[in-house]
Amino acid sequence: MELEKGIELWHKQRNGQLTPEERLLFDQWISSQEGARISGQLGRLYSVSGNFRSDFQPDTEKALDKLKARMAASKKEATVKPMRPARRAWMAVAAAVVVLVGLGLTFLLWRPAAGPEWVVVTTGPGDTLSVLLPDQSRVVLNEHSRLSYPADLGQGELRRVELEGEGFFEVHRNVEKPFEIHSALARVIVLGTRFNFRTYSAENRAEVEVEEGKVALLPAAGDERIELKAGERGIFDPAASRLSVEKPKALNGTYWRNKVLRLRNHTLRETVALFQRHFGVRIDIGSVDYPDCTLSLNIIQSAPEVAVGAIASVFSAKVLRQDAASFVLEGGHCAQ
């Protein structure tokens, strides 16, 4: 995708103006290395803009020259096309990014044409970040996530934030001002509670695990809902337009935050699925005859090979490592 188009989509996304077709293009762009880099630079630009006078105007002509020089350094040949007047503003933004990118800030302040200022927080690969919201709610963001909220959150009748990615929420209770989280896939409505909301667009699935209180999970568009209470998991499958409730043996959705994987009478088959999700490793158990035997233990921030070894020891099995992310269990027997 051309740079100016990516920046235009980024701007429209911040204002909630993307069409469904543009949303698909934006998600594809933001998932690319170049798109993620430019998005991060745009975020840092607006972060810094909050520290300047409201009448500050960057020297965009000079900055644009620097942008072109940087692009030329990364690509030996580049084609410059005339822009429609409406798009020149996006390039002014990109030009200013070049001047400000070295400041390394995470927060940005977005000022739409009308309405309150919006704050946007982003995390990169391997990063997590704790954010205290203006209404005293707290959010811990997982990697590759983006949280947006109005700077005056809590002043109006509705507390609304937007999420792409995954976050653990501790919502300050206020029965008169419901708290809503909107994503491209689903919505969550709460009064005050603790829960994890996973809504990466690329996964085409939204998932909520509730630790305390109650929440409602809804599709991004539509009024059908499911009510979730502590200890329950809610899932929305956009492809099937289906909402479902599960009562998991343990809440492990927040492993990314607390680094504790809780196994409570999980079968070996279920454990393998958890390892795939949380450790990113594959365990081949095709040759063992006890896939439905259970185990209970806590695995605390372990390297994948150590965690797999702990599982193998429960069943007196042998571990064969195929590569950095693939293991095979052989032999052993049911521990019970």
SULPE-V864094 format. One record per residue. N is the residue number from 1. RES is the residue in one small letter. SS is DSSP state (H for helix, E for strand, C for the rest). Layout:
N|RES|SS  N|RES|SS
This chain:
1|m|C  2|e|C  3|l|H  4|e|H  5|k|H  6|g|H  7|i|H  8|e|H  9|l|H  10|w|H  11|h|H  12|k|H  13|q|H  14|r|H  15|n|C  16|g|C  17|q|C  18|l|C  19|t|C  20|p|H  21|e|H  22|e|H  23|r|H  24|l|H  25|l|H  26|f|H  27|d|H  28|q|H  29|w|H  30|i|H  31|s|H  32|s|C  33|q|H  34|e|H  35|g|H  36|a|H  37|r|H  38|i|H  39|s|H  40|g|H  41|q|H  42|l|H  43|g|H  44|r|H  45|l|H  46|y|H  47|s|H  48|v|H  49|s|H  50|g|C  51|n|C  52|f|C  53|r|C  54|s|C  55|d|C  56|f|C  57|q|C  58|p|C  59|d|C  60|t|H  61|e|H  62|k|H  63|a|H  64|l|H  65|d|H  66|k|H  67|l|H  68|k|H  69|a|H  70|r|H  71|m|H  72|a|H  73|a|H  74|s|H  75|k|C  76|k|C  77|e|C  78|a|C  79|t|C  80|v|C  81|k|C  82|p|C  83|m|C  84|r|C  85|p|H  86|a|H  87|r|H  88|r|H  89|a|H  90|w|H  91|m|H  92|a|H  93|v|H  94|a|H  95|a|H  96|a|H  97|v|H  98|v|H  99|v|H  100|l|H  101|v|H  102|g|H  103|l|H  104|g|C  105|l|C  106|t|C  107|f|E  108|l|E  109|l|E  110|w|E  111|r|C  112|p|C  113|a|C  114|a|C  115|g|C  116|p|C  117|e|C  118|w|E  119|v|E  120|v|E  121|v|E  122|t|E  123|t|C  124|g|C  125|p|C  126|g|C  127|d|C  128|t|C  129|l|E  130|s|E  131|v|E  132|l|E  133|l|C  134|p|C  135|d|C  136|q|C  137|s|C  138|r|E  139|v|E  140|v|E  141|l|E  142|n|C  143|e|C  144|h|C  145|s|C  146|r|E  147|l|E  148|s|E  149|y|E  150|p|E  151|a|C  152|d|C  153|l|C  154|g|C  155|q|C  156|g|C  157|e|C  158|l|C  159|r|E  160|r|E  161|v|E  162|e|E  163|l|E  164|e|E  165|g|E  166|e|E  167|g|E  168|f|E  169|f|E  170|e|E  171|v|C  172|h|C  173|r|C  174|n|C  175|v|C  176|e|C  177|k|C  178|p|C  179|f|E  180|e|E  181|i|E  182|h|E  183|s|C  184|a|C  185|l|C  186|a|E  187|r|E  188|v|E  189|i|E  190|v|E  191|l|C  192|g|C  193|t|C  194|r|E  195|f|E  196|n|E  197|f|E  198|r|E  199|t|E  200|y|C  201|s|H  202|a|H  203|e|H  204|n|C  205|r|C  206|a|E  207|e|E  208|v|E  209|e|E  210|v|E  211|e|E  212|e|E  213|g|C  214|k|E  215|v|E  216|a|E  217|l|E  218|l|E  219|p|E  220|a|C  221|a|C  222|g|C  223|d|C  224|e|C  225|r|E  226|i|E  227|e|E  228|l|E  229|k|E  230|a|C  231|g|C  232|e|C  233|r|E  234|g|E  235|i|E  236|f|E  237|d|E  238|p|C  239|a|C  240|a|C  241|s|C  242|r|E  243|l|E  244|s|E  245|v|E  246|e|E  247|k|C  248|p|C  249|k|C  250|a|C  251|l|C  252|n|C  253|g|C  254|t|C  255|y|H  256|w|H  257|r|H  258|n|H  259|k|C  260|v|E  261|l|E  262|r|E  263|l|E  264|r|E  265|n|E  266|h|E  267|t|E  268|l|H  269|r|H  270|e|H  271|t|H  272|v|H  273|a|H  274|l|H  275|f|H  276|q|H  277|r|H  278|h|H  279|f|C  280|g|C  281|v|C  282|r|E  283|i|E  284|d|E  285|i|C  286|g|C  287|s|C  288|v|C  289|d|C  290|y|C  291|p|C  292|d|C  293|c|C  294|t|E  295|l|E  296|s|E  297|l|E  298|n|E  299|i|E  300|i|E  301|q|C  302|s|C  303|a|C  304|p|H  305|e|H  306|v|H  307|a|H  308|v|H  309|g|H  310|a|H  311|i|H  312|a|H  313|s|H  314|v|H  315|f|C  316|s|C  317|a|C  318|k|E  319|v|E  320|l|E  321|r|E  322|q|E  323|d|E  324|a|C  325|a|C  326|s|E  327|f|E  328|v|E  329|l|E  330|e|E  331|g|C  332|g|C  333|h|C  334|c|C  335|a|C  336|q|C
